[in-house]
Amino acid sequence: MSVIDPANQYLLQLLREAPSETLWWVDENILTLPTTIKGISAITNRYDLYQQLKQHHWPANFSDFDASHIAESSLSCVLLRLPKEKSLVHFLINQTARLLKPGGELCLIGDKSEGIRGFNKRAATRLGGNLEEKKISGGLWFGKITSNPGKAGEPLDDHNYPQLREVLDSFDTGFQFISKPGVYGWQKIDSGSHFLIEHLPGMLDQPLPLSGKVLDLGCGYGYLSLKAAGPQTHLTCTDNNAAALMCCEANLAARHLSGHVIASNAGDLVSDQYDTILCNPPFHSGFATNTELTERFVAAAARCLKSNGNACFVVNKHIAIEQKASKYFANISVYTENNHFKLIHLRQPKASKTKYLHTSDQ
Ligand SMILES: C[S@@+](CC[C@H](N)C(=O)[O-])C[C@H]1O[C@@H](n2cnc3c(N)ncnc32)[C@H](O)[C@@H]1O
């Protein structure tokens, strides 16, 4: 699905005009990619974007925005379309200060409502150079900040972005987990996922922990796995977010749970068959609502579920997932619902086990 987004259009123009030795921080926003542009490399924390970059022959790295492989003061230009999370923006600006040559430029694009003008100012203080600002259209702004290491300010507060840390949740008393900024809802338990765990024994007619092979599709830091799995569970956890995968791995290790944690785009690289699939699917890509993405999670569940297995989804009440699921499952029921969420029980996957929904049309 292509989203015509003026910010992305402007970014594309900047990419075409960028000098060699340019780095593009690629965050969660969708962009129709051009074929690689000479001299520009990319780092992304999203596996689906990494796959797209690779398809278009970009030199790209998939990581939680780790730029340690790039030498200090080696870049002429860095491009960034503002991500949603403030601590991430500050972290990327701090990293940029290390990477730019004196006189090199950081280009920021973002909406006024996303705080672009404040980020422009803070980036100028951090990099020590001049700020040129321009309104692109509507609320969209562009900022070009020059690096002047002699006048560089203190690092911006990034809440120690790269650090994994222990979080104690107050909602589910005593539940402790490892997480970090950059992970979906990193400091909390998702209330939809909590609702699913509460009803899971009834839905499956078996107590927790689950036995057999369990797939946690869109695992985040691993909440569903941590609550549903025990020593007899063979877990596979998958997500497209590099920070989520690191945290999930750390959480499984801390609980001595055995499992594989793999990067995938809506489960596309999961090839095994599972007794149980647990999923709280995303319905946003970057800033846009994306029901096609939710459908790809349902399709992946059908492909990966044993014929007698159970896929348990929790979704917002307004998502018409049942209708989409009827393409992929013969047996679909709403187990229960509350004011916000419904629990969908999917059984008897329909025949084709090799059918993938195309990912190239995002
Ligand atoms: C609603 S969250 C649920 C997270 C976790 N299961 C929980 O209960 O806290 C949805 C998850 O899907 C992941 N996600 C979003 N787009 C994805 C994609 N294309 N492929 C795989 N995972 C994706 C997000 O990173 C996020 O962790």
The ligand as a Gaussian input file, in Angstrom:
#p B3LYP/6-31G(d) Opt

LIG

0 1
 C       -0.274000      -4.229000      19.282000
 S        1.433000      -4.622000      19.348000
 C        1.426000      -6.084000      20.332000
 C        2.758000      -6.371000      20.978000
 C        2.814000      -7.544000      21.947000
 N        2.301000      -8.767000      21.376000
 C        2.077000      -7.221000      23.231000
 O        1.102000      -7.883000      23.497000
 O        2.518000      -6.316000      23.962000
 C        1.754000      -5.153000      17.709000
 C        3.193000      -5.590000      17.413000
 O        3.299000      -5.858000      16.007000
 C        4.569000      -5.416000      15.567000
 N        4.493000      -5.162000      14.113000
 C        4.024000      -4.056000      13.470000
 N        4.130000      -4.214000      12.140000
 C        4.670000      -5.444000      11.943000
 C        5.034000      -6.177000      10.772000
 N        4.853000      -5.690000       9.545000
 N        5.575000      -7.405000      10.942000
 C        5.771000      -7.923000      12.192000
 N        5.447000      -7.273000      13.326000
 C        4.903000      -6.043000      13.201000
 C        4.880000      -4.185000      16.382000
 O        6.272000      -3.931000      16.423000
 C        4.283000      -4.573000      17.742000
 O        5.258000      -5.160000      18.550000

